Amino acid sequence: MKLYGDFEKEDWLNVLKLSEKELPNAFIIHGEWGFQDNLSLWKEILSTNVHMPK
């Protein structure tokens, strides 16, 4: 098991199901209990271009 800080580019591409040309300039990793309300808030704050990994 790797921690986020141990992930390399290939790990992130695999986890996020992205190709290299789809890579964003930045992304936010957000995790906590009761996350659905917080995800809704982040979507409103950031933009309509949100990628939710599976």
Secondary structure, 3 states (H helix, E strand, C coil): CCCHHHCCHHHHHHHHCCCHHHCCCCCCCCCCCCHHHHHHHHHHHHCCCCCCCC
